[in-house]
Amino acid sequence: MPNNMFAAAVVVVALFPVPTVAAPPTYSDPLAPETLATITTQFRRVMELANRHDIKALHQMFWQSPSALLVAKSAIPAEGNWAGYWGNEAIDKKLHDIAAAGPAILEPDLSKFKVVGLTREVALSYDPVTITVSYAGQSGTRKPFLIIMNWIKTGPDWKVASEIILPVPPPPSQETGTR
């Protein structure tokens, strides 16, 4: 009988081959290195303009669309702690309000900056940024944030389609294991 079981197992394996796992395809960014470098330069320019509170120049860096988005700290309790501001008028007002509240200093960590193409017309960037700001009850002390941007190609230029500013919560307390 054991030989019959072995023969049956061979038949089962022959009829139902074990699937093989193919190596994953090699990723190829849809954007040329020169284009990724251009977007990196644009990111640096956004940081520079924000630190100078140059709202007019920042306006030009954003995609001119009602679908442009800025996610930032809210000063209005009904909006919640953080909110989305859609369209250029709302983005300009939010940036103006932040600038009018006092110094806002953005310190990007360009050693961790990353930009990737999603398509030939859309890219995504990520960077940890230390921000010092006194807007909407923030203390004016340096705090860690993440800035995630979607970029869209409009004509020959790359524009910010969305900028999402996320606060990084403090690490869990060693004593209680809570934040």
C-alpha positions in Angstrom: 0.0 0.0 0.0 2.7 2.6 0.8 3.9 2.3 -2.9 0.3 3.0 -4.1 0.1 6.2 -1.9 3.5 7.4 -3.2 2.3 6.8 -6.8 -1.0 8.7 -6.0 1.0 11.6 -4.6 3.2 11.7 -7.8 0.0 11.8 -9.9 -1.5 14.6 -7.8 1.7 16.7 -8.0 1.9 16.1 -11.8 -1.8 17.1 -12.3 -1.7 20.1 -9.9 1.7 21.7 -10.2 2.9 24.0 -7.4 2.7 27.6 -8.6 6.1 29.2 -8.9 6.7 32.7 -7.7 8.1 35.0 -10.4 10.6 37.6 -9.6 8.9 41.0 -9.2 9.3 43.3 -12.3 12.0 45.8 -12.1 10.5 49.2 -11.2 11.2 52.0 -13.7 10.2 55.5 -12.7 8.1 57.1 -15.4 10.0 60.3 -14.9 13.6 61.0 -16.1 16.2 61.8 -13.5 16.3 65.4 -14.8 12.6 65.8 -14.2 12.9 64.4 -10.6 15.7 66.9 -10.0 13.4 69.7 -11.3 10.7 68.7 -8.8 13.3 68.6 -6.0 14.3 72.1 -6.9 10.6 73.2 -6.9 10.2 71.6 -3.4 13.2 73.6 -2.1 11.7 76.8 -3.7 8.4 76.2 -1.9 10.2 75.9 1.4 12.2 79.1 0.7 9.1 81.0 -0.2 7.2 79.8 2.8 10.0 80.9 5.1 9.9 84.4 3.4 6.1 84.5 3.7 5.9 85.3 0.0 2.3 84.4 -0.5 2.1 85.8 -4.1 5.1 83.6 -5.2 3.7 80.6 -3.3 0.4 81.1 -5.2 2.3 80.6 -8.4 3.8 77.4 -7.2 0.4 75.8 -6.8 -1.7 74.2 -9.5 -4.4 76.8 -10.4 -7.5 74.7 -9.9 -10.4 74.3 -7.5 -9.0 70.9 -6.9 -5.7 72.2 -5.4 -5.4 71.2 -1.8 -3.6 72.3 1.4 -4.0 70.3 4.6 -2.9 72.3 7.6 -3.6 73.3 11.2 -7.0 74.9 11.6 -7.7 78.0 13.8 -11.4 77.4 13.6 -12.7 74.9 16.1 -15.7 73.9 13.8 -13.1 72.7 11.2 -11.5 70.4 13.6 -7.8 70.5 14.6 -6.5 70.0 11.1 -8.5 70.6 7.9 -8.3 70.6 4.1 -8.4 73.9 2.2 -9.6 73.4 -1.4 -8.9 75.8 -4.2 -6.4 78.6 -4.7 -8.4 81.3 -2.8 -8.7 79.1 0.3 -5.0 78.1 0.1 -3.9 81.7 -0.3 -6.1 82.8 2.7 -4.7 79.9 4.9 -1.1 80.7 4.0 -1.7 84.5 4.6 -3.3 83.7 8.0 -0.3 81.5 9.0 2.2 84.2 7.9 0.3 86.9 9.7 0.4 85.0 13.0 4.2 85.5 13.3 7.3 83.7 12.3 6.9 80.3 10.5 10.2 78.5 9.9 10.3 75.3 7.9 13.5 73.3 8.0 13.4 70.4 5.5 15.5 67.4 6.0 16.7 67.1 2.4 18.8 64.0 3.2 15.4 62.2 3.6 13.6 63.9 0.7 12.1 61.5 -1.8 10.3 62.2 -5.1 8.9 59.5 -7.4 6.9 59.7 -10.6 3.5 58.2 -10.5 2.8 58.9 -14.2 4.6 61.2 -16.7 2.4 64.1 -15.5 2.0 63.3 -11.7 4.7 62.9 -9.0 4.7 62.4 -5.3 7.2 63.9 -2.8 7.8 63.2 0.9 10.1 65.0 3.4 10.4 65.2 7.2 10.3 68.9 8.1 10.9 70.7 11.4 8.4 73.6 11.7 8.4 76.4 14.2 5.1 78.3 14.1 2.8 80.1 16.5 -0.3 79.9 14.4 -3.6 78.5 15.9 -2.4 77.9 19.4 0.9 76.2 18.4 3.6 77.0 20.9 6.3 78.5 18.6 8.6 75.6 19.4 10.3 73.4 16.8 8.2 70.3 16.1 8.5 67.5 13.6 6.1 67.2 10.7 5.9 65.3 7.4 5.2 67.2 4.2 3.7 65.1 1.4 3.1 66.8 -1.9 1.5 65.7 -5.1 2.9 67.4 -8.2 1.2 67.9 -11.5 2.7 68.9 -14.8 1.0 71.9 -16.3 2.5 72.9 -19.6 6.2 73.0 -19.1 6.0 73.5 -15.3 5.5 71.3 -12.3 3.0 72.7 -9.8 1.9 71.6 -6.3 -1.5 69.9 -6.7 -1.7 69.1 -2.9 0.4 69.7 0.1 -0.4 67.7 3.2 1.3 68.8 6.4 1.1 66.1 9.1 2.3 66.5 12.7 4.5 63.7 13.9 3.2 62.6 17.4 5.7 62.3 20.2 7.1 58.8 20.8 5.2 56.7 23.3 6.0 57.4 27.0 8.5 54.9 28.5 6.5 54.8 31.7 3.0 54.3 30.5 3.4 53.1 27.0 1.0 55.9 25.8 1.4 59.0 23.8 
